[in-house]
Amino acid sequence: MISIQTNVNSLVAQQNLSVTSAFQSKTIQQLTSGYRINSSGDDAAGLAVANKYRNSVAELTQGVANGNDGVASLQIMDSGMTNIGQMLDRLKTLAMQSSSDGFSGGVTGRATLNAEFQTDIKEIDRQAQSIGLNSGGTFAKSLSIYLGAGSGSTSAANAVVTVDLSKSTVDTQSLGLKGVQAVNTNTYDLGGASTTSVRAILNDAGNGASGGNPVGTTGFSFFGAGFSNADGATTNLGVTINVNLNGVGDTKSLVDAVNAAIQVQSQQPTGQASAFKAANVQASVVTDASGNQKLAFSSATSAFEAKANDKTSNALTGNFAADGTSAASGAQLGTTITGGTNATAGTTDFRAAAVTLTVNGGGASGPKSIVLNQNYATMGAIVIDMNAQFDAAFGAGNIVASGVAASKFTFASAVTVGAITVSGSGNTASLITLGLQSVAGTTSGTSATTGATYSTTVSAGSFEMASASSGSTSVSNLKWGGTLTANQSIAIHAADSTGAAHALTVDLTASETTVDQAVGLINDKLQKSNDSTLQQITAVAVTDAGVTKINFVSTLSNFSIALGTTASSKGITDASGNQGNTTQALQVGSGGSSDISTVTGAQAAVKAISAAVSALGSAQAAIGRGQNQLNYAVNLAQSQITNFTAAESQIRDTNVAQQAANLSKAQTLSQASIAAMAQANSAPQAVLSLLRG
């Protein structure tokens, strides 16, 4: 049918021209953009896959940059370690030179060698800090380098490469050349020409057998992380060594004998001995700024307390008798108390003014009291009554009272562990009579003056309860307020090298009646916490001006102790006698380092440096492993970038050759469509020919 109203051929031509034009436009878009998919409508599924590949490429590209940064940092550390290794070579040379008995430089020459030795040790610490591998340093931890997971894993953990440098520190403490050190600050000298030389101390008859040690031996006890309590018990006993003094006559033989005893104890089949072995406590003789030689105990890894167990070990660690009988006599054990001069030595009647004597120590679990309330004809009669009551309260002979010259009373304990204190309360005049209070005194309950105590020394350079003022730090021991009347919570908080928080709360009860019992319970809970950070903290019972107090020590720098409150401030209080406060641990002293000012010290330094070289090698191995690990990870990431990019290209990029052909096709079809449309549009003109006839 021929129609004027509807030109079907024209409509068909228009439709095909529109399709051809759209096809041509899409082809031109693909050719000019380079992409086959320019909008989600082009290929929604393909675009989703391509975007995933593109995102993985972006992730891995930055991951490669992260990995290269990590490798660069490890290379800097590696170079620094090489330099530290060269300094260890120099330290070994100096130590070898000083360790020879044939060294011609004498004392002055060794002092010169030691000055350079100490300077180099400080330089190692400075360089270790510079490369971030000092204890607590920037890189002294487990480093997480984000490389990217790729498309083969959905786990975020798989995207991270971990390089563990937490045990790769190279400061002198980590290398075993410097650490915490227990040494008496008293002025004394074990050197051969001194009146307190090793030989003079051992030849002094006043030292002899004491503290349960037979003649020819002496004893020391050590308290630290894992070796404060007896295995499986909440008993604060520490590790005790018995030193055989046969053949000992100078500082070198003394150190050898003490270290031999430490070695024997370290090999015992107990968990306590294993912890003691891990702490690697070593004896040495160090020279102070005045040239005095002293016995010291050191550990590179563990804070600890050292205690002398008898008069001989007291003398060897610098605690001497105060009576002046002999310069080399060790201090008496902390068991004797001498009162002041009595106002009257004759008949004394306490019936009208009774006096209560309270004694701490003597092997009792807590303070015990006796009452004087009779008419005593003589000083001796008072002594007889006191001893009868002491025997009943403490056991026969554990606390003994006696009358001495100048009308003084003394109180002594046969129990050789810890000091005793005696205080009186009641009538002031009666206390003056007993010499337990001065005439000028106005407060009852004044304690008698204690005798010398065991030498207890917490390792300097450790972190403990302390106070800081005017740029200096001093020990601030906690106090024991007595048996608890209500439970007390001791909260221990610490942070590890990554800053993660660790906490433990220990509840003290009325069962802990003494300092040792409280300390023992706390250490038991710390070790059983199975927290490697908290297990580095140790509670210690220390002798402070004749009074047993409490402290917490560790090589861990960031920890604190919060004291709960109890009725009447019983239990543990801070140094000011308060509860409810938190005390932050501070570093006390600078510790000690290897010393080559003596032959003994130099020979010990040679061994320590050899161990340091091995430790440095282990740290270098960790750095090398880290570099290789990161390089392998970077290589994989680069390979994945290439493959993911190729995969994205296959999906999204345009096929230029194909689209060029399509463009030619579209152009031809477009021209044909236009020509056909022109022909279709002219068809209605033929109707006019029909109308003319």
ABEGO torsion letter per residue (X at the ends): XBBAABBAAAAAAAAAAAAAAAAAAAAAAAAAAGBABABAAABAAAAAAAAAAAAAAAAAAAAAAAAAAAAAAAAAAAAAAAAAAAAAAAAAAAAAAAABAABAAEAAAAAAAAAAAAAAAAAAAAAAAAAGABBGBAABBBBBBBAEAEAABABAAAABBBBBAAAABABAAAAGABBBBBBBABBBBABAABAABAAAAAABAAAEBBGGBBBGBBBBBBBBBGAABBBGBBBBAEBBBBBBABGBABAAAAAAAAAAAAAAAAABBBAAAAAAAAAGBBBBBBBBAAGBBBBBBBBAABBBBBBBABAAAAAAAGBBBAAGABAABBBBBBABBBBBBBABABBBBAAABBBBBBBBEGGBABBBBBBBABBBABAAAAAAAAAAAAAAAAEBGABBBBBBBGGBBBBBBABABEBBBBBBBEBAAAAAAAGABBAABABBGBBBBBBBBBBBBBBBGBBBBBBBBGGBBBBBBBBBAEBBABBBBBBBBBBBAAGBBBBBBBBBBAABABAAAAAAAAAAAAAAAGBAAAAABBBBBBBBGGBBBBBBBBABABBBBBBBBBBGGBEBBBAAGBBGBBBBBBBBEAEBBBBAABAAAAAAAAAAAAAAAAAAAAAAAAAAAAAAAAAAAAAAAAAAAAAAAAAAAAAABBBAAAAAAAAAAAAAAAAAAAAAAAAAAAAAAAAAAAAAX
